[in-house]
Amino acid sequence: MSIADNLKHYKSEVETDGVKLIAVSKTQTNDAILEAYHAGQRIFGENQVQEMVDKQLQLPKDIEWHMIGHLQSNKVKYIAPFVTLIHGVDSLKLLQEINKQALKNKRTIDCLLQVYIADEDTKFGLGHDELIELLRSEEFSGLKNIRIVGLMAIATNTKNEKQIAIEFHELKVFFDGIKVSFFRKDDYFKEISTGMSADYKIAIEEGSTMVRIGSGIFGKRIIKHFKADISAN
Ligand SMILES: *Cc1c(COP(=O)(O)O)cnc(C)c1O
């Protein structure tokens, strides 16, 4: 199946549920991205700042770029002029820097707070208490150029679908509580970014509003160092 075929398959499957499809194009070539673009995709997710900046310069201007990787504060300035949504925000310090750079660019930047849900040590994210503390803080209430539009999470990398479903379900319960406590009147707080190629169906069943699909659309990722030598797929 071609990239365009894969894309159409995911689009029809996901978007009938009203869920947004983020095509995760990290390590993929511009040609591969353009194939998805010409098949109708406009939202692309990247996890490296430099790569996203380069692609944004080279590719059509109506693409919405989502930063899905862990973002370092000192690199926010490079993506602040154009990024549509930052998925993985997991500290007040990072949020303050995004706010500062958004202000410099005279815009408001939408963010998702990343919640730690996996049964692993390696994943980034805020614990429930930490997230609540952040939202309650005086520093947070002073940030006028960012908008928290929802939560993002990555489930445990396991074949145990029941465990994945429980993790996504608990996130949805937590999301509903946060909505009532902090964003009751804010219609924009509505996004749950969960689900990747391996677990997006479970994620959608458990309330996801945005799935991040990479390998399912583009095929296996090329290893970074060989990027220049091997074309995608
Ligand atoms: C790479 C990546 C994805 C996409 O993963 P696939 O398994 O290729 O679909 C989704 N979310 C994040 C945060 C990623 O880094």
The ligand as an SDF file (V2000), in Angstrom:
LIG
                    3D

 15 15  0  0  0  0  0  0  0  0999 V2000
    6.7750    8.5010   16.9250 C   0  0  0  0  0  0  0  0  0  0  0  0
    5.6350    8.9060   17.7340 C   0  0  0  0  0  0  0  0  0  0  0  0
    4.3280    8.5410   17.3830 C   0  0  0  0  0  0  0  0  0  0  0  0
    3.9900    7.6650   16.1940 C   0  0  0  0  0  0  0  0  0  0  0  0
    4.3490    6.3530   16.4530 O   0  0  0  0  0  0  0  0  0  0  0  0
    3.9630    5.1670   15.4240 P   0  0  0  0  0  0  0  0  0  0  0  0
    4.0890    3.9460   16.2610 O   0  0  0  0  0  0  0  0  0  0  0  0
    4.9700    5.2310   14.3360 O   0  0  0  0  0  0  0  0  0  0  0  0
    2.5980    5.4190   14.9510 O   0  0  0  0  0  0  0  0  0  0  0  0
    3.2920    9.0120   18.1780 C   0  0  0  0  0  0  0  0  0  0  0  0
    3.5160    9.7860   19.2590 N   0  0  0  0  0  0  0  0  0  0  0  0
    4.7590   10.1460   19.6160 C   0  0  0  0  0  0  0  0  0  0  0  0
    4.9310   11.0020   20.8260 C   0  0  0  0  0  0  0  0  0  0  0  0
    5.8560    9.7200   18.8920 C   0  0  0  0  0  0  0  0  0  0  0  0
    7.0860   10.0840   19.2630 O   0  0  0  0  0  0  0  0  0  0  0  0
  1  2  1  0
  2  3  1  0
  2 14  2  0
  3  4  1  0
  3 10  2  0
  4  5  1  0
  5  6  1  0
  6  7  2  0
  6  8  1  0
  6  9  1  0
 10 11  1  0
 11 12  2  0
 12 13  1  0
 12 14  1  0
 14 15  1  0
M  END
$$$$
